[in-house]
Amino acid sequence: MSAIDVSIIIPTYHEAPNLRELLPRIVSILKQAGLAGQILVVDDDSRDGTDEVCAELATQHPIELLIRTEERGLSSAVVHGMQHAGGELLLVMDADLSHPPEKIPELIEALKSTDADFVIGSRYVEGGEVDKNWGLFRWLNSKVSTLLAWPLTSAKDPMAGFFAIRRERFESATFLDPVGYKIGLELMVKCGCKKVAEVPITFQDRLHGESKLTLREQLNYLRHLYRLYEYRLGVLARPLQFLMVGCSGIVIDLAFFTLLMRVLSFDPARAVAIWLAMSWNFCLNRRLTFSHARGENPFRQYVLFCLSCLVGALVNLSVSSGLFRYVEFFTDAELLAAVCGIVAGTTFNYVLSDRLVFRVTKPK
């Protein structure tokens, strides 16, 4: 251990009143626990008196203020603080008084005395709870967000902003690119934290400041999840996205075909439904699967995509028909022959999309 046992990182924006109450409490708790602590307040140039509060308290306590003027965001503020921290153990908590500082020693002890890579102050383990003023919407939002992150981590409260991690584990991350304020989830995934411990806490509603539960932050969270799943899946991410887009296209195809059959005959209804599904697939693939190529000419891409779909359909037909007609095993397994055709056609379509349709030609 270094001379500093733990560095506590507190990102803040327009929360000077909270800091005046929170910081002395943290100092007192660290002293009682016998921990040599460093407190780093990271402020996004809020100009609300945070600098004055920190300067006043720093005359008596180990408090350092880091002011950022060219960057904004809670997650990047946490990373900034961690990069400037001197402790071997790094602990993050909000400045809004929602996290109980009295639990700091328990989080640190769990990190020091176990083989855990990451320790969370958790609302959802036995003994943990949320503020009684929490409404149904906030509870559902938290639960749904946790469920969406379930394949990424086994933690019961991966959305928590009250957590601790070893410096060496933090420094093992090759690339941190968080969106929004769920930095804990980013660190668990990008730092390869396999063993996560959770300490029960009572989560309180903030006393001052603005809520982070906004539509913009909810959309940021979905973007964040998308990036993390891409990171976790590696080379499989793009093919799986392509496959999922194709499955959504089937739904679009059948839905519009059902509607169009009310006003058109079979052939025109089928043709329009296929075209709409193909266009849907193109838009989603351009937006998600091959987002790196959005700077290219969309008309050229659309034409090539439609042609690649046609080629994929011909491959599908040729493989399934050939297996059924010329391979004895598939003579009595026509459905399996059709599946093989679908796999071949989809694979061919993906390769064409990846290597031709969405190939980047413009230099960056």
TORTOR-552725 format. One record per residue (C-alpha): x, y, z; residue in one letter; residue number from 0. Coordinates in steps of 0.05 Angstrom, whole numbers, always signed. Layout:
// residues N
(node (X Y Z) 'a' NUM)
...
//
This chain:
// residues 364
(node (+0 +0 +0) 'm' 0)
(node (+23 +71 -13) 's' 1)
(node (+23 +128 +39) 'a' 2)
(node (-49 +141 +17) 'i' 3)
(node (-94 +81 +31) 'd' 4)
(node (-153 +105 -9) 'v' 5)
(node (-169 +161 -57) 's' 6)
(node (-242 +183 -56) 'i' 7)
(node (-265 +214 -122) 'i' 8)
(node (-327 +258 -120) 'i' 9)
(node (-353 +286 -186) 'p' 10)
(node (-395 +348 -176) 't' 11)
(node (-433 +401 -214) 'y' 12)
(node (-473 +456 -178) 'h' 13)
(node (-471 +419 -112) 'e' 14)
(node (-431 +465 -66) 'a' 15)
(node (-483 +460 -10) 'p' 16)
(node (-476 +384 -9) 'n' 17)
(node (-400 +388 -6) 'l' 18)
(node (-400 +432 +55) 'r' 19)
(node (-437 +377 +93) 'e' 20)
(node (-407 +316 +58) 'l' 21)
(node (-332 +329 +59) 'l' 22)
(node (-323 +338 +135) 'p' 23)
(node (-364 +275 +146) 'r' 24)
(node (-318 +235 +100) 'i' 25)
(node (-256 +262 +135) 'v' 26)
(node (-283 +243 +203) 's' 27)
(node (-303 +173 +180) 'i' 28)
(node (-234 +161 +149) 'l' 29)
(node (-200 +183 +213) 'k' 30)
(node (-243 +138 +257) 'q' 31)
(node (-228 +79 +211) 'a' 32)
(node (-154 +92 +213) 'g' 33)
(node (-149 +103 +138) 'l' 34)
(node (-101 +152 +105) 'a' 35)
(node (-148 +183 +55) 'g' 36)
(node (-144 +232 -2) 'q' 37)
(node (-208 +267 -27) 'i' 38)
(node (-210 +291 -99) 'l' 39)
(node (-269 +335 -119) 'v' 40)
(node (-276 +339 -194) 'v' 41)
(node (-318 +399 -216) 'd' 42)
(node (-339 +417 -287) 'd' 43)
(node (-328 +492 -276) 'd' 44)
(node (-396 +500 -243) 's' 45)
(node (-378 +568 -213) 'r' 46)
(node (-428 +557 -157) 'd' 47)
(node (-379 +567 -100) 'g' 48)
(node (-350 +497 -101) 't' 49)
(node (-280 +526 -107) 'd' 50)
(node (-291 +569 -45) 'e' 51)
(node (-320 +511 -5) 'v' 52)
(node (-262 +465 -23) 'c' 53)
(node (-210 +519 -10) 'a' 54)
(node (-240 +533 +59) 'e' 55)
(node (-243 +459 +78) 'l' 56)
(node (-174 +443 +48) 'a' 57)
(node (-141 +485 +102) 't' 58)
(node (-159 +432 +152) 'q' 59)
(node (-171 +369 +111) 'h' 60)
(node (-136 +329 +55) 'p' 61)
(node (-181 +357 +0) 'i' 62)
(node (-160 +374 -71) 'e' 63)
(node (-204 +407 -124) 'l' 64)
(node (-196 +390 -198) 'l' 65)
(node (-233 +439 -243) 'i' 66)
(node (-246 +418 -316) 'r' 67)
(node (-261 +474 -365) 't' 68)
(node (-261 +437 -432) 'e' 69)
(node (-299 +374 -416) 'e' 70)
(node (-366 +357 -384) 'r' 71)
(node (-399 +294 -357) 'g' 72)
(node (-400 +254 -293) 'l' 73)
(node (-367 +192 -322) 's' 74)
(node (-308 +228 -353) 's' 75)
(node (-301 +268 -288) 'a' 76)
(node (-294 +202 -249) 'v' 77)
(node (-240 +177 -298) 'v' 78)
(node (-205 +244 -293) 'h' 79)
(node (-204 +239 -217) 'g' 80)
(node (-179 +167 -218) 'm' 81)
(node (-122 +187 -264) 'q' 82)
(node (-99 +240 -214) 'h' 83)
(node (-110 +197 -152) 'a' 84)
(node (-51 +175 -109) 'g' 85)
(node (-83 +117 -71) 'g' 86)
(node (-78 +43 -87) 'e' 87)
(node (-153 +37 -74) 'l' 88)
(node (-200 +83 -110) 'l' 89)
(node (-271 +97 -85) 'l' 90)
(node (-324 +136 -122) 'v' 91)
(node (-386 +168 -93) 'm' 92)
(node (-436 +222 -114) 'd' 93)
(node (-436 +291 -83) 'a' 94)
(node (-512 +293 -76) 'd' 95)
(node (-514 +259 -7) 'l' 96)
(node (-549 +198 -36) 's' 97)
(node (-492 +152 -16) 'h' 98)
(node (-478 +141 +59) 'p' 99)
(node (-405 +159 +73) 'p' 100)
(node (-409 +116 +136) 'e' 101)
(node (-405 +56 +89) 'k' 102)
(node (-337 +77 +61) 'i' 103)
(node (-296 +34 +110) 'p' 104)
(node (-339 -27 +93) 'e' 105)
(node (-327 -19 +18) 'l' 106)
(node (-252 -10 +30) 'i' 107)
(node (-248 -70 +77) 'e' 108)
(node (-286 -114 +27) 'a' 109)
(node (-235 -95 -27) 'l' 110)
(node (-175 -106 +19) 'k' 111)
(node (-196 -170 +54) 's' 112)
(node (-226 -209 -4) 't' 113)
(node (-205 -227 -75) 'd' 114)
(node (-259 -181 -104) 'a' 115)
(node (-239 -138 -164) 'd' 116)
(node (-295 -89 -152) 'f' 117)
(node (-339 -71 -93) 'v' 118)
(node (-408 -38 -99) 'i' 119)
(node (-449 -1 -47) 'g' 120)
(node (-513 -38 -67) 's' 121)
(node (-587 -23 -59) 'r' 122)
(node (-609 -92 -81) 'y' 123)
(node (-572 -142 -37) 'v' 124)
(node (-599 -165 +30) 'e' 125)
(node (-597 -107 +79) 'g' 126)
(node (-598 -55 +24) 'g' 127)
(node (-656 -9 +9) 'e' 128)
(node (-677 +54 -27) 'v' 129)
(node (-708 +119 -1) 'd' 130)
(node (-781 +113 +17) 'k' 131)
(node (-796 +172 -28) 'n' 132)
(node (-777 +133 -90) 'w' 133)
(node (-836 +128 -137) 'g' 134)
(node (-857 +69 -180) 'l' 135)
(node (-826 +100 -243) 'f' 136)
(node (-757 +107 -212) 'r' 137)
(node (-760 +36 -185) 'w' 138)
(node (-781 +7 -252) 'l' 139)
(node (-729 +48 -288) 'n' 140)
(node (-674 +22 -243) 's' 141)
(node (-698 -50 -249) 'k' 142)
(node (-704 -48 -325) 'v' 143)
(node (-635 -16 -331) 's' 144)
(node (-606 -70 -287) 't' 145)
(node (-640 -125 -327) 'l' 146)
(node (-612 -97 -393) 'l' 147)
(node (-541 -100 -363) 'a' 148)
(node (-550 -171 -336) 'w' 149)
(node (-510 -206 -392) 'p' 150)
(node (-451 -160 -378) 'l' 151)
(node (-444 -171 -303) 't' 152)
(node (-472 -214 -247) 's' 153)
(node (-476 -154 -200) 'a' 154)
(node (-546 -141 -171) 'k' 155)
(node (-536 -65 -173) 'd' 156)
(node (-491 -51 -232) 'p' 157)
(node (-520 +19 -240) 'm' 158)
(node (-491 +41 -173) 'a' 159)
(node (-448 +103 -169) 'g' 160)
(node (-419 +84 -102) 'f' 161)
(node (-362 +35 -113) 'f' 162)
(node (-289 +19 -102) 'a' 163)
(node (-236 -12 -147) 'i' 164)
(node (-162 -27 -142) 'r' 165)
(node (-116 +21 -179) 'r' 166)
(node (-81 -35 -216) 'e' 167)
(node (-148 -61 -241) 'r' 168)
(node (-169 +9 -264) 'f' 169)
(node (-103 +18 -301) 'e' 170)
(node (-113 -49 -337) 's' 171)
(node (-169 -19 -380) 'a' 172)
(node (-144 -6 -450) 't' 173)
(node (-199 +42 -472) 'f' 174)
(node (-253 +76 -431) 'l' 175)
(node (-308 +110 -470) 'd' 176)
(node (-368 +119 -424) 'p' 177)
(node (-433 +154 -445) 'v' 178)
(node (-477 +185 -392) 'g' 179)
(node (-465 +171 -319) 'y' 180)
(node (-461 +95 -311) 'k' 181)
(node (-385 +94 -303) 'i' 182)
(node (-386 +36 -254) 'g' 183)
(node (-414 -11 -307) 'l' 184)
(node (-362 +14 -357) 'e' 185)
(node (-306 -2 -308) 'l' 186)
(node (-332 -71 -290) 'm' 187)
(node (-334 -90 -364) 'v' 188)
(node (-272 -55 -391) 'k' 189)
(node (-228 -71 -330) 'c' 190)
(node (-247 -145 -333) 'g' 191)
(node (-276 -147 -262) 'c' 192)
(node (-298 -220 -254) 'k' 193)
(node (-308 -220 -179) 'k' 194)
(node (-355 -166 -154) 'v' 195)
(node (-373 -157 -81) 'a' 196)
(node (-434 -118 -58) 'e' 197)
(node (-442 -82 +9) 'v' 198)
(node (-514 -64 +28) 'p' 199)
(node (-530 +10 +34) 'i' 200)
(node (-591 +53 +41) 't' 201)
(node (-596 +98 -19) 'f' 202)
(node (-624 +167 -3) 'q' 203)
(node (-657 +218 -49) 'd' 204)
(node (-612 +277 -65) 'r' 205)
(node (-621 +338 -21) 'l' 206)
(node (-594 +390 -71) 'h' 207)
(node (-579 +393 -145) 'g' 208)
(node (-613 +367 -207) 'e' 209)
(node (-636 +296 -219) 's' 210)
(node (-597 +254 -269) 'k' 211)
(node (-660 +216 -288) 'l' 212)
(node (-674 +252 -354) 't' 213)
(node (-695 +226 -422) 'l' 214)
(node (-628 +247 -450) 'r' 215)
(node (-592 +205 -398) 'e' 216)
(node (-637 +145 -411) 'q' 217)
(node (-619 +149 -485) 'l' 218)
(node (-546 +156 -466) 'n' 219)
(node (-552 +93 -424) 'y' 220)
(node (-578 +54 -483) 'l' 221)
(node (-520 +80 -526) 'r' 222)
(node (-473 +61 -470) 'h' 223)
(node (-501 -10 -467) 'l' 224)
(node (-494 -16 -542) 'y' 225)
(node (-420 +2 -539) 'r' 226)
(node (-407 -46 -481) 'l' 227)
(node (-441 -104 -517) 'y' 228)
(node (-399 -89 -578) 'e' 229)
(node (-337 -89 -535) 'y' 230)
(node (-355 -154 -499) 'r' 231)
(node (-375 -191 -563) 'l' 232)
(node (-313 -170 -601) 'g' 233)
(node (-311 -196 -673) 'v' 234)
(node (-379 -228 -664) 'l' 235)
(node (-413 -162 -651) 'a' 236)
(node (-423 -140 -723) 'r' 237)
(node (-449 -207 -750) 'p' 238)
(node (-497 -214 -692) 'l' 239)
(node (-523 -143 -702) 'q' 240)
(node (-533 -158 -776) 'f' 241)
(node (-572 -220 -757) 'l' 242)
(node (-615 -183 -707) 'm' 243)
(node (-630 -129 -758) 'v' 244)
(node (-650 -183 -807) 'g' 245)
(node (-698 -213 -756) 'c' 246)
(node (-730 -146 -744) 's' 247)
(node (-738 -140 -820) 'g' 248)
(node (-779 -204 -820) 'i' 249)
(node (-827 -172 -772) 'v' 250)
(node (-832 -110 -815) 'i' 251)
(node (-842 -153 -877) 'd' 252)
(node (-899 -194 -848) 'l' 253)
(node (-933 -134 -815) 'a' 254)
(node (-935 -92 -878) 'f' 255)
(node (-954 -153 -921) 'f' 256)
(node (-1014 -164 -875) 't' 257)
(node (-1036 -92 -881) 'l' 258)
(node (-1024 -87 -956) 'l' 259)
(node (-1064 -150 -971) 'm' 260)
(node (-1126 -109 -952) 'r' 261)
(node (-1117 -62 -1011) 'v' 262)
(node (-1072 -99 -1060) 'l' 263)
(node (-1069 -167 -1093) 's' 264)
(node (-1017 -218 -1070) 'f' 265)
(node (-959 -203 -1117) 'd' 266)
(node (-958 -127 -1109) 'p' 267)
(node (-969 -132 -1034) 'a' 268)
(node (-911 -182 -1029) 'r' 269)
(node (-865 -138 -1071) 'a' 270)
(node (-879 -74 -1031) 'v' 271)
(node (-872 -110 -964) 'a' 272)
(node (-804 -139 -985) 'i' 273)
(node (-780 -71 -1009) 'w' 274)
(node (-801 -38 -943) 'l' 275)
(node (-767 -92 -902) 'a' 276)
(node (-705 -85 -944) 'm' 277)
(node (-705 -10 -935) 's' 278)
(node (-715 -19 -860) 'w' 279)
(node (-656 -67 -857) 'n' 280)
(node (-613 -18 -896) 'f' 281)
(node (-628 +40 -850) 'c' 282)
(node (-615 +0 -786) 'l' 283)
(node (-551 -31 -813) 'n' 284)
(node (-525 +36 -835) 'r' 285)
(node (-543 +66 -768) 'r' 286)
(node (-519 +9 -723) 'l' 287)
(node (-482 -50 -754) 't' 288)
(node (-440 -9 -802) 'f' 289)
(node (-442 +59 -768) 's' 290)
(node (-369 +71 -786) 'h' 291)
(node (-391 +80 -859) 'a' 292)
(node (-445 +133 -848) 'r' 293)
(node (-400 +185 -881) 'g' 294)
(node (-406 +150 -948) 'e' 295)
(node (-458 +164 -1003) 'n' 296)
(node (-524 +135 -977) 'p' 297)
(node (-555 +128 -1046) 'f' 298)
(node (-497 +86 -1071) 'r' 299)
(node (-500 +44 -1008) 'q' 300)
(node (-575 +34 -1015) 'y' 301)
(node (-569 +10 -1087) 'v' 302)
(node (-512 -37 -1070) 'l' 303)
(node (-550 -63 -1009) 'f' 304)
(node (-611 -80 -1050) 'c' 305)
(node (-567 -116 -1101) 'l' 306)
(node (-532 -154 -1046) 's' 307)
(node (-599 -176 -1018) 'c' 308)
(node (-618 -201 -1087) 'l' 309)
(node (-553 -240 -1092) 'v' 310)
(node (-564 -267 -1022) 'g' 311)
(node (-634 -290 -1043) 'a' 312)
(node (-606 -326 -1104) 'l' 313)
(node (-554 -360 -1061) 'v' 314)
(node (-609 -380 -1012) 'n' 315)
(node (-650 -410 -1068) 'l' 316)
(node (-591 -444 -1102) 's' 317)
(node (-565 -477 -1038) 'v' 318)
(node (-633 -501 -1012) 's' 319)
(node (-655 -525 -1081) 's' 320)
(node (-589 -559 -1096) 'g' 321)
(node (-588 -595 -1029) 'l' 322)
(node (-660 -618 -1037) 'f' 323)
(node (-651 -643 -1108) 'r' 324)
(node (-581 -672 -1108) 'y' 325)
(node (-564 -693 -1036) 'v' 326)
(node (-602 -755 -1015) 'e' 327)
(node (-604 -737 -941) 'f' 328)
(node (-642 -672 -955) 'f' 329)
(node (-694 -706 -1000) 't' 330)
(node (-735 -722 -939) 'd' 331)
(node (-711 -661 -899) 'a' 332)
(node (-734 -604 -942) 'e' 333)
(node (-741 -557 -881) 'l' 334)
(node (-668 -569 -863) 'l' 335)
(node (-649 -555 -935) 'a' 336)
(node (-686 -489 -931) 'a' 337)
(node (-650 -471 -865) 'v' 338)
(node (-583 -485 -898) 'c' 339)
(node (-603 -440 -955) 'g' 340)
(node (-622 -384 -907) 'i' 341)
(node (-555 -390 -871) 'v' 342)
(node (-516 -389 -936) 'a' 343)
(node (-556 -331 -964) 'g' 344)
(node (-551 -290 -900) 't' 345)
(node (-476 -303 -895) 't' 346)
(node (-466 -283 -967) 'f' 347)
(node (-507 -220 -957) 'n' 348)
(node (-467 -202 -895) 'y' 349)
(node (-400 -211 -930) 'v' 350)
(node (-423 -167 -988) 'l' 351)
(node (-449 -114 -940) 's' 352)
(node (-385 -114 -900) 'd' 353)
(node (-336 -116 -958) 'r' 354)
(node (-373 -77 -1012) 'l' 355)
(node (-437 -40 -991) 'v' 356)
(node (-411 -7 -928) 'f' 357)
(node (-338 -5 -946) 'r' 358)
(node (-306 +61 -927) 'v' 359)
(node (-274 +95 -986) 't' 360)
(node (-265 +166 -959) 'k' 361)
(node (-201 +178 -921) 'p' 362)
(node (-213 +199 -848) 'k' 363)
//
